[in-house]
Amino acid sequence: MTFLVRDMENQFDASHILGHIVSFMAVVGAWLGLWVGIVPVMFATAASIVALIWYSLQVYESSTIQLWMRNRRARKIAYLKTQMTALEARQVFDASMDKAMQVRDDTTSKPSH
């Protein structure tokens, strides 16, 4: 599988490096706290929550999820545009029918001599 450089996220900036270190320590701390008893259980719980949040953010910011969300928004916008066009057409049709009815009423209400 070939990865394109433009599709890859910048994994070497400070926030990513710090986040990966913290999440790795959180996972290790959680395992140590739950299985060996070296770290208190409260720290293990907090560490696992931090790791879960960090990895959830990583998944959310991934190019796959962002592409999916962008496509989903584009489909919604296209659907709403078609609905708006249909409403505008309906409004034009109703206005023309109202005008036709008004013309018909005007011609039928005039007395003929």
C-alpha positions as CSV (number, residue, x, y, z in Angstrom):
1,M,0.0,0.0,0.0
2,T,1.5,3.3,-1.0
3,F,0.9,6.4,1.1
4,L,1.1,9.8,-0.5
5,V,2.9,12.5,1.5
6,R,0.0,15.0,1.0
7,D,-2.4,12.6,2.6
8,M,-0.4,12.0,5.6
9,E,-0.9,14.2,8.7
10,N,2.0,15.9,10.3
11,Q,2.9,13.5,13.1
12,F,6.1,15.3,14.1
13,D,4.8,18.5,15.6
14,A,5.0,19.1,19.3
15,S,1.3,18.4,20.1
16,H,1.4,15.1,18.3
17,I,4.6,14.0,20.0
18,L,3.4,15.1,23.4
19,G,0.0,13.5,22.9
20,H,1.5,10.2,21.9
21,I,3.9,10.2,24.9
22,V,1.1,11.1,27.3
23,S,-1.3,8.5,25.8
24,F,1.4,5.8,25.9
25,M,2.1,6.7,29.5
26,A,-1.6,6.6,30.2
27,V,-2.1,3.2,28.7
28,V,1.0,1.8,30.6
29,G,-0.2,3.4,33.8
30,A,-3.7,2.0,33.4
31,W,-2.3,-1.5,32.8
32,L,0.0,-1.2,35.8
33,G,-2.7,0.1,38.0
34,L,-5.2,-2.5,37.0
35,W,-3.0,-5.6,36.9
36,V,0.0,-5.1,39.2
37,G,-1.3,-2.6,41.7
38,I,1.7,-0.3,41.4
39,V,-0.3,2.7,40.5
40,P,-3.5,3.7,42.4
41,V,-6.8,2.7,40.7
42,M,-7.9,6.4,40.5
43,F,-4.8,7.2,38.4
44,A,-5.4,4.2,36.2
45,T,-9.0,5.3,35.6
46,A,-7.9,8.9,34.9
47,A,-5.1,7.7,32.6
48,S,-7.4,5.4,30.6
49,I,-9.9,8.3,30.2
50,V,-7.1,10.6,29.0
51,A,-6.0,7.9,26.6
52,L,-9.5,7.3,25.3
53,I,-10.0,11.0,24.7
54,W,-6.7,11.4,22.9
55,Y,-7.2,8.4,20.6
56,S,-10.8,9.6,19.9
57,L,-9.4,12.9,18.8
58,Q,-6.8,11.2,16.7
59,V,-9.5,9.2,14.9
60,Y,-11.7,12.3,14.5
61,E,-8.9,14.3,13.0
62,S,-7.8,11.5,10.7
63,S,-8.1,12.2,7.0
64,T,-10.6,9.3,6.5
65,I,-13.1,10.7,9.0
66,Q,-12.6,14.3,7.8
67,L,-13.1,13.2,4.2
68,W,-16.3,11.3,5.2
69,M,-17.6,14.3,7.0
70,R,-16.8,16.6,4.1
71,N,-18.6,14.3,1.7
72,R,-21.6,14.0,4.0
73,R,-21.9,17.8,4.3
74,A,-21.6,18.1,0.5
75,R,-24.4,15.6,0.1
76,K,-26.6,17.5,2.6
77,I,-25.9,20.8,0.8
78,A,-26.7,19.3,-2.6
79,Y,-30.0,17.9,-1.2
80,L,-30.9,21.2,0.4
81,K,-30.2,23.0,-2.9
82,T,-32.6,20.7,-4.7
83,Q,-35.2,21.3,-2.1
84,M,-34.7,25.0,-2.3
85,T,-35.0,24.8,-6.1
86,A,-38.2,22.8,-5.9
87,L,-39.6,25.4,-3.4
88,E,-38.7,28.2,-5.7
89,A,-40.3,26.5,-8.7
90,R,-43.4,25.9,-6.6
91,Q,-43.5,29.5,-5.6
92,V,-43.2,30.6,-9.3
93,F,-45.9,28.2,-10.3
94,D,-48.2,29.3,-7.5
95,A,-47.6,33.0,-8.4
96,S,-48.4,32.3,-12.0
97,M,-51.6,30.4,-11.1
98,D,-52.7,33.2,-8.8
99,K,-52.1,35.7,-11.6
100,A,-54.0,33.5,-14.1
101,M,-56.9,33.2,-11.6
102,Q,-56.9,36.9,-11.1
103,V,-57.0,37.6,-14.9
104,R,-59.8,35.0,-15.3
105,D,-61.8,36.6,-12.4
106,D,-61.3,40.1,-13.9
107,T,-62.6,38.9,-17.4
108,T,-65.6,37.1,-16.0
109,S,-66.6,39.8,-13.5
110,K,-66.8,42.6,-16.2
111,P,-70.3,43.2,-17.4
112,S,-70.8,42.8,-21.1
113,H,-72.9,45.5,-22.9
